[in-house]
């Protein structure tokens, strides 16, 4: 009997690290592990990378396969700025993707180079979420800390380097920094933000091996380690996405994306022109406020998250942490259109609608940016923590007018990392591994008539909400 081969994929997200041990041949999940992270809730959003490393070890042990895995790979939250000293120790806590303090630096970088030129060179117009303006913020506000930095990494880079000792990254995660494009690191952007390219990792080719596990780590020494990637790129791998298949992910943030053959370059900044983890592209729109914002409204209203009611005229723009799409980093939440007969359940439904609106409004642009036809009859793949919720499913059906498929597979980011690890051993592309595993299988919810009245109401409110642009002081 052939020996069973098992790979482990890691998802180091904002809230926790999750690990899946997966049978390489069948895709069967044989073990799971999870360990939580803490994130500051003060002026910004920060997290200690050392706790990610400890959580990776705890999650690996939880799978029961840490000492037997044939290959591993790490996916991580995008954009986070990890700064290390000469000994490889974090200089300060990592600045995360949802820290909007660098909004002035993002605006300054765009003004200096131009939105269209940045989109042409790096694929994206940077917002406060991107790593480039975050580094510029650090140089401006903590120059002593910046001067001590000997290496700059993204979260998945940091963990891969801890495992292997190799300073490497992949094109997918690198594309979310704002300083990388198809020609490599952009020397002009790096010069303008004061970052020495010698501090950055090598960008490996798709499917390359990052190295092998070093002795003294939570995994078996010598185990091959794949390049890893950013969380959205890993989820696309985990689904085995084909070009033109749209995905809506409902998590701490909300994202809508599709694999594309055409390189995106949206000068409006709505669509980020990311690379995928293979050789294609991953045009993507992202909101900062998604499931956590809606859950907060439910808490304030004293309701369970499924206790929604139809009807009413209320509009909620749930921008509780500023917003990225639309680009309003200093915004706060807004409730509009209340009447005496507005119920708590209607107000909660309005929060769902407001959170889903920005993503669905960007969907056509995402598809066009990758060279796909928005009118194609392709079900919307609904993933992430919110995808199992009936209120979320009904909201997406009603506001999209599309059929919706909810994959049975959970933890698609970790599954995508596992597919990368498996690809090291089989020689297949990682997305082909996931398709062989059947990870995208799941029920299809039939389309319903699109609620154009709700979409118009939300759009009109957003256009009138010019006061949201009056951002509080973000530390200029």
C-alpha positions as CSV (number, residue, x, y, z in Angstrom):
1,X,0.0,0.0,0.0
2,X,1.4,3.4,-1.0
3,X,2.3,5.7,1.9
4,X,-0.3,8.4,2.6
5,X,1.1,11.9,1.8
6,X,-0.2,14.8,3.7
7,X,0.4,18.5,3.3
8,X,-0.3,21.4,5.7
9,X,-1.6,24.8,4.6
10,X,-1.6,27.8,7.0
11,X,-3.8,30.8,7.0
12,X,-2.3,33.6,9.2
13,X,-5.2,36.0,9.3
14,X,-6.0,39.1,11.3
15,X,-7.8,37.3,14.1
16,X,-6.0,33.9,14.2
17,X,-3.8,31.3,12.5
18,X,-5.6,28.3,11.1
19,X,-3.9,25.1,9.8
20,X,-5.3,22.3,7.7
21,X,-3.6,18.9,7.2
22,X,-4.8,17.6,3.8
23,X,-4.4,14.3,2.0
24,X,-2.5,15.2,-1.1
25,X,-4.4,12.7,-3.3
26,X,-8.0,13.1,-2.3
27,X,-8.1,16.6,-0.7
28,X,-9.6,15.1,2.5
29,X,-9.0,17.3,5.5
30,X,-7.4,15.0,8.1
31,X,-6.6,17.5,10.9
32,X,-7.3,21.1,11.9
33,X,-5.5,23.5,14.2
34,X,-6.3,27.1,15.3
35,X,-4.7,29.7,17.6
36,X,-5.9,33.2,18.1
37,X,-4.2,36.6,17.6
38,X,-4.8,39.9,19.4
39,X,-5.0,43.2,17.5
40,X,-4.7,46.6,19.1
41,X,-7.9,48.8,19.0
42,X,-6.3,52.1,19.8
43,X,-5.2,54.8,17.4
44,X,-4.4,52.2,14.7
45,X,-4.5,48.5,14.1
46,X,-1.3,46.7,15.1
47,X,-0.3,43.1,16.0
48,X,2.9,41.5,17.3
49,X,4.4,39.2,14.7
50,X,5.9,37.0,17.4
51,X,2.4,35.9,18.4
52,X,1.8,34.9,14.8
53,X,4.9,32.6,15.0
54,X,3.7,31.1,18.3
55,X,0.2,30.7,16.8
56,X,1.6,28.9,13.8
57,X,3.3,26.3,16.0
58,X,0.1,25.8,18.1
59,X,-2.0,25.5,15.0
60,X,0.5,23.0,13.4
61,X,0.4,20.9,16.5
62,X,-3.4,20.9,16.5
63,X,-3.5,19.2,13.1
64,X,-1.7,16.1,14.5
65,X,0.6,16.0,11.4
66,X,3.3,18.6,12.2
67,X,6.0,15.9,12.4
68,X,4.8,14.0,9.3
69,X,3.8,16.6,6.7
70,X,5.3,16.0,3.3
71,X,5.3,19.8,2.4
72,X,3.8,23.0,3.9
73,X,2.9,26.5,2.8
74,X,1.9,29.7,4.5
75,X,-0.7,32.3,3.4
76,X,-1.2,35.5,5.3
77,X,-3.1,38.7,5.5
78,X,-2.1,41.2,2.8
79,X,-0.4,44.5,3.1
80,X,0.8,44.3,6.8
81,X,4.2,46.0,7.4
82,X,6.6,43.8,9.4
83,X,9.8,45.5,10.3
84,X,12.8,43.5,11.6
85,X,16.1,44.4,13.1
86,X,19.4,42.8,12.1
87,X,18.7,39.9,14.4
88,X,15.3,39.2,12.7
89,X,13.4,40.5,15.7
90,X,10.4,42.8,15.1
91,X,11.3,46.4,15.7
92,X,7.7,47.3,16.6
93,X,4.3,45.6,16.2
94,X,3.2,45.1,12.6
95,X,1.0,47.8,11.1
96,X,-2.0,45.9,9.6
97,X,-4.1,46.3,6.4
98,X,-6.9,48.0,8.3
99,X,-4.8,50.7,9.9
100,X,-5.8,53.9,8.1
101,X,-3.3,56.3,9.7
102,X,-1.2,56.4,6.5
103,X,-4.0,58.0,4.4
104,X,-2.1,61.3,4.1
105,X,1.0,59.4,2.8
106,X,-1.1,57.5,0.3
107,X,-2.5,60.7,-1.0
108,X,0.9,62.3,-1.1
109,X,2.4,59.4,-3.1
110,X,-0.5,59.5,-5.6
111,X,-0.1,63.3,-6.0
112,X,3.7,62.9,-6.5
113,X,3.5,60.2,-9.2
114,X,0.0,60.4,-10.5
115,X,-2.9,57.9,-10.2
116,X,-2.8,56.8,-13.8
117,X,1.0,56.3,-13.7
118,X,0.9,54.3,-10.5
119,X,-1.8,52.1,-11.8
120,X,0.2,51.6,-15.0
121,X,3.4,50.7,-13.1
122,X,2.2,48.9,-10.0
123,X,-1.4,47.9,-11.0
124,X,-3.0,49.9,-8.2
125,X,-3.6,53.4,-6.8
126,X,-2.5,52.9,-3.2
127,X,-4.8,53.6,-0.3
128,X,-4.0,53.7,3.4
129,X,-4.1,49.9,3.4
130,X,-1.1,49.4,1.1
131,X,2.3,48.8,2.5
132,X,4.1,51.6,0.7
133,X,2.2,54.5,2.4
134,X,2.4,52.6,5.7
135,X,6.2,52.6,5.5
136,X,6.1,56.3,4.6
137,X,4.0,56.9,7.7
138,X,6.5,55.0,9.9
139,X,9.4,57.1,8.5
140,X,7.5,60.3,9.2
141,X,6.2,59.4,12.7
142,X,8.7,56.9,14.1
143,X,12.0,57.8,12.4
144,X,14.1,56.2,15.2
145,X,12.3,52.9,14.7
146,X,12.5,53.1,10.9
147,X,16.3,53.7,11.2
148,X,16.7,50.4,13.1
149,X,14.9,48.4,10.3
150,X,17.2,45.8,8.6
151,X,14.4,43.9,6.8
152,X,10.8,44.7,5.6
153,X,8.4,41.8,5.2
154,X,4.8,41.0,4.7
155,X,3.1,38.7,7.2
156,X,3.4,35.6,5.1
157,X,7.0,36.5,4.2
158,X,7.9,36.8,7.9
159,X,6.5,33.3,8.8
160,X,8.0,31.6,5.7
161,X,11.4,33.1,6.6
162,X,11.1,32.0,10.2
163,X,10.5,28.4,8.9
164,X,13.2,28.4,6.2
165,X,15.7,31.1,6.9
166,X,15.1,32.4,3.3
167,X,14.1,36.0,2.6
168,X,11.6,35.3,-0.2
169,X,8.0,36.3,-1.2
170,X,5.7,35.7,-4.2
171,X,4.3,37.9,-6.9
172,X,0.7,37.8,-5.5
173,X,1.5,39.2,-2.1
174,X,4.2,41.6,-3.4
175,X,1.6,43.1,-5.7
176,X,-0.3,44.5,-2.7
177,X,2.6,46.6,-1.4
178,X,2.3,49.4,-3.9
179,X,6.0,49.1,-4.7
180,X,6.0,46.1,-7.1
181,X,5.0,45.6,-10.7
182,X,5.6,43.2,-13.5
183,X,9.1,44.6,-14.0
184,X,9.9,44.0,-10.3
185,X,10.4,46.5,-7.5
186,X,9.7,50.0,-8.5
187,X,12.8,52.1,-7.7
188,X,10.9,55.4,-8.1
189,X,8.2,54.5,-5.5
190,X,10.9,53.1,-3.2
191,X,12.9,56.3,-3.4
192,X,10.0,58.5,-2.7
193,X,9.0,56.6,0.4
194,X,12.7,56.2,1.6
195,X,12.9,52.5,1.4
196,X,16.1,50.7,0.4
197,X,15.3,47.8,-1.9
198,X,18.1,45.8,-0.2
199,X,15.6,45.4,2.8
200,X,13.1,43.6,0.7
201,X,12.8,39.8,0.0
202,X,13.4,38.1,-3.4
203,X,10.2,37.6,-5.4
204,X,10.1,34.0,-6.5
205,X,8.6,32.6,-9.6
206,X,5.1,31.0,-9.3
207,X,5.3,27.4,-8.0
208,X,8.9,27.8,-6.8
209,X,10.1,26.2,-3.6
210,X,10.9,28.8,-0.8
211,X,13.2,26.4,1.0
212,X,13.1,23.7,3.7
213,X,12.0,23.8,7.3
214,X,14.9,24.5,9.6
215,X,15.7,22.5,12.8
216,X,14.2,23.9,15.9
217,X,10.9,25.0,14.4
218,X,7.4,23.6,15.1
219,X,7.6,21.4,11.9
220,X,9.8,18.5,10.9
221,X,13.2,19.7,9.7
222,X,13.8,19.3,6.0
223,X,10.1,19.5,5.0
224,X,9.8,21.4,1.7
225,X,8.1,24.9,2.0
226,X,6.3,26.5,-0.9
227,X,6.4,30.2,-1.6
228,X,3.1,31.0,0.1
229,X,1.1,34.1,-0.9
230,X,-1.5,36.6,0.3
231,X,-4.8,35.5,1.7
232,X,-6.9,36.6,-1.3
233,X,-4.5,34.9,-3.7
234,X,-4.6,31.7,-1.6
235,X,-8.4,31.6,-1.5
236,X,-8.4,31.9,-5.3
237,X,-6.1,28.9,-5.4
238,X,-8.2,27.1,-2.9
239,X,-11.2,27.4,-5.1
240,X,-9.2,26.4,-8.2
241,X,-10.6,29.5,-9.9
242,X,-10.8,29.8,-13.6
243,X,-10.7,33.2,-15.3
244,X,-13.9,35.1,-15.1
245,X,-15.4,33.3,-12.1
246,X,-16.4,36.0,-9.6
247,X,-15.8,35.6,-5.9
248,X,-17.3,37.6,-3.0
249,X,-15.6,37.0,0.3
250,X,-17.3,38.0,3.5
251,X,-14.8,38.3,6.4
252,X,-13.4,40.9,8.7
253,X,-12.9,42.7,5.4
254,X,-15.0,42.2,2.3
255,X,-13.5,41.5,-1.1
256,X,-14.7,40.8,-4.6
257,X,-12.3,39.4,-7.2
258,X,-11.8,37.2,-10.2
259,X,-8.8,35.7,-11.9
260,X,-8.1,37.6,-15.2
261,X,-5.8,37.1,-18.2
262,X,-5.5,40.9,-18.7
263,X,-3.4,43.0,-16.3
264,X,-5.6,45.6,-14.5
265,X,-4.7,49.2,-14.3
266,X,-7.6,51.2,-12.9
267,X,-6.7,54.9,-12.4
268,X,-9.8,55.5,-10.2
269,X,-8.4,53.2,-7.6
270,X,-11.6,51.2,-7.2
271,X,-10.1,48.0,-8.6
272,X,-6.7,46.9,-7.2
273,X,-4.6,45.3,-10.0
274,X,-3.1,42.5,-8.0
275,X,-1.2,39.5,-9.4
276,X,-2.4,36.1,-8.6
277,X,-0.1,33.4,-7.1
278,X,0.4,31.8,-10.6
279,X,1.0,33.7,-13.8
280,X,-2.3,35.6,-14.2
281,X,-3.9,38.6,-12.4
282,X,-6.4,39.1,-9.6
283,X,-8.3,42.3,-10.0
284,X,-9.9,43.0,-6.6
285,X,-12.0,45.5,-4.7
286,X,-11.9,45.5,-0.9
287,X,-14.0,47.1,1.9
288,X,-12.6,47.4,5.4
289,X,-16.1,47.0,7.0
290,X,-17.9,43.8,6.5
291,X,-19.0,41.1,8.9
292,X,-17.6,42.7,12.1
293,X,-19.3,46.0,11.2
294,X,-22.7,44.3,10.7
295,X,-22.2,42.2,13.9
296,X,-21.6,45.5,15.7
297,X,-24.8,46.9,14.5
298,X,-26.6,43.8,15.6
299,X,-25.0,44.2,19.1
300,X,-26.0,47.9,19.3
301,X,-29.6,47.0,18.3
302,X,-29.8,44.0,20.7
303,X,-30.5,41.6,17.9
304,X,-29.0,38.3,16.7
305,X,-27.3,38.6,13.4
306,X,-30.1,36.7,11.6
307,X,-33.0,38.9,13.1
308,X,-33.4,41.0,10.0
309,X,-36.7,42.3,8.6
310,X,-37.6,43.4,5.0
311,X,-38.9,46.8,4.1
312,X,-38.3,50.4,5.4
313,X,-36.4,53.3,4.1
314,X,-33.3,53.3,6.3
315,X,-29.8,53.3,4.8
316,X,-26.7,52.4,6.7
317,X,-23.2,53.1,5.6
318,X,-21.3,51.0,8.1
319,X,-17.9,52.7,7.8
320,X,-17.0,52.1,11.5
321,X,-13.2,52.0,10.8
322,X,-13.0,54.4,7.9
323,X,-13.3,52.8,4.5
324,X,-11.3,51.7,1.5
325,X,-14.0,51.3,-1.2
326,X,-15.1,54.0,-1.4
327,X,-11.8,55.6,-0.4
328,X,-12.9,57.4,2.8
329,X,-10.2,56.6,5.4
330,X,-11.5,59.1,7.9
331,X,-15.2,58.2,7.5
332,X,-17.5,57.1,10.3
333,X,-20.7,55.2,10.1
334,X,-23.9,56.9,8.9
335,X,-27.6,56.0,9.4
336,X,-30.0,57.9,7.2
337,X,-33.7,57.7,6.4
338,X,-35.1,56.7,9.8
339,X,-38.9,57.0,10.4
340,X,-41.2,56.4,13.3
341,X,-42.1,53.0,11.9
342,X,-38.5,51.9,11.2
343,X,-38.0,48.6,13.1
344,X,-34.7,47.3,14.6
345,X,-34.8,44.4,12.1
346,X,-35.1,46.7,9.2
347,X,-32.1,48.8,10.4
348,X,-30.0,45.6,10.8
349,X,-31.0,44.6,7.2
350,X,-29.9,48.1,6.1
351,X,-26.5,47.4,7.6
352,X,-26.2,44.2,5.6
353,X,-27.2,46.1,2.5
354,X,-24.7,48.9,3.1
355,X,-21.8,46.5,3.6
356,X,-22.6,44.5,0.5
357,X,-23.3,47.5,-1.7
358,X,-19.8,48.7,-2.3
359,X,-18.5,45.2,-3.2
360,X,-21.4,44.5,-5.6
361,X,-21.1,47.9,-7.2
362,X,-17.4,47.1,-8.0
363,X,-18.1,43.7,-9.4
364,X,-18.5,44.7,-13.0
365,X,-15.4,46.7,-12.9
366,X,-13.4,43.8,-11.4
367,X,-14.6,41.5,-14.2
368,X,-13.8,44.0,-16.9
369,X,-10.4,44.7,-15.5
370,X,-9.5,41.1,-15.9
371,X,-10.9,40.9,-19.5
372,X,-14.1,39.1,-18.5
373,X,-17.7,39.9,-19.6
374,X,-19.7,41.1,-16.6
375,X,-22.9,40.0,-18.3
376,X,-21.8,36.3,-18.5
377,X,-24.1,33.9,-16.7
378,X,-21.6,32.9,-14.1
379,X,-22.6,32.2,-10.4
380,X,-21.1,34.4,-7.8
381,X,-19.0,32.2,-5.4
382,X,-19.7,33.3,-1.8
383,X,-17.0,32.5,0.7
384,X,-15.6,33.6,4.0
385,X,-17.0,33.6,7.5
386,X,-20.3,35.3,6.5
387,X,-21.1,33.0,3.6
388,X,-22.9,30.5,5.7
389,X,-25.3,33.1,7.2
390,X,-28.7,33.1,5.7
391,X,-29.0,36.9,6.1
392,X,-25.8,37.4,4.1
393,X,-26.9,34.9,1.4
394,X,-30.3,36.6,1.0
395,X,-28.7,40.1,0.9
396,X,-26.2,39.1,-1.8
397,X,-28.9,37.3,-3.9
398,X,-31.2,40.3,-3.6
399,X,-28.6,43.0,-4.4
400,X,-26.7,41.1,-7.1
401,X,-29.4,39.5,-9.1
402,X,-27.0,36.6,-9.7
403,X,-27.1,33.0,-8.9
404,X,-24.9,32.3,-5.8
405,X,-22.8,29.2,-5.2
406,X,-21.7,28.5,-1.6
407,X,-18.7,26.1,-1.6
408,X,-18.9,23.2,0.9
409,X,-15.2,23.6,1.6
410,X,-14.3,25.8,4.6
411,X,-11.0,27.6,5.3
412,X,-10.2,28.2,1.6
413,X,-7.1,30.3,2.4
414,X,-5.5,27.4,4.2
415,X,-6.7,25.0,1.5
416,X,-5.1,27.2,-1.1
417,X,-1.8,27.1,0.8
418,X,-2.1,23.4,1.1
419,X,-2.6,23.2,-2.7
420,X,0.6,25.2,-3.1
421,X,2.4,22.7,-0.9
422,X,0.9,19.7,-2.8
423,X,2.0,21.3,-6.1
424,X,5.6,21.2,-4.9
425,X,5.3,17.4,-4.8
426,X,3.2,16.6,-7.8
427,X,4.4,19.2,-10.3
428,X,0.8,20.4,-11.0
429,X,-0.2,24.0,-10.9
430,X,-1.7,24.7,-7.5
431,X,-5.1,25.7,-8.9
432,X,-5.3,22.4,-10.8
433,X,-4.7,20.6,-7.4
434,X,-7.6,22.4,-5.9
435,X,-9.9,21.5,-8.9
436,X,-8.9,17.9,-8.5
437,X,-9.8,18.1,-4.9
438,X,-13.3,19.5,-5.8
439,X,-13.0,22.4,-3.4
440,X,-15.5,24.7,-5.1
441,X,-18.4,22.2,-5.1
442,X,-21.5,23.4,-3.2
443,X,-25.2,24.3,-3.6
444,X,-26.3,26.9,-6.0
445,X,-28.9,29.4,-4.8
446,X,-31.1,30.5,-7.8
447,X,-31.1,34.2,-8.6
448,X,-33.9,36.5,-7.6
449,X,-35.0,39.9,-9.0
450,X,-32.4,42.5,-8.2
451,X,-33.5,45.1,-5.7
452,X,-32.7,48.2,-7.7
453,X,-34.7,50.5,-5.3
454,X,-32.4,49.6,-2.4
455,X,-29.3,50.0,-4.6
456,X,-30.5,53.4,-5.8
457,X,-31.3,54.5,-2.2
458,X,-27.8,53.5,-1.0
459,X,-26.1,55.1,-4.0
460,X,-28.0,58.4,-3.5
461,X,-27.2,58.5,0.2
462,X,-23.5,57.9,-0.5
463,X,-23.4,60.7,-3.1
464,X,-25.0,63.1,-0.6
465,X,-22.7,62.1,2.3
466,X,-20.0,64.6,1.5
467,X,-19.6,65.3,5.2
468,X,-18.0,61.9,5.5
469,X,-15.0,63.4,3.7
470,X,-14.4,65.6,6.7
471,X,-12.0,63.1,8.1
472,X,-10.8,63.3,11.7
473,X,-7.1,64.0,12.2
474,X,-5.2,60.9,11.1
475,X,-1.9,62.0,12.4
476,X,-0.8,64.3,9.5
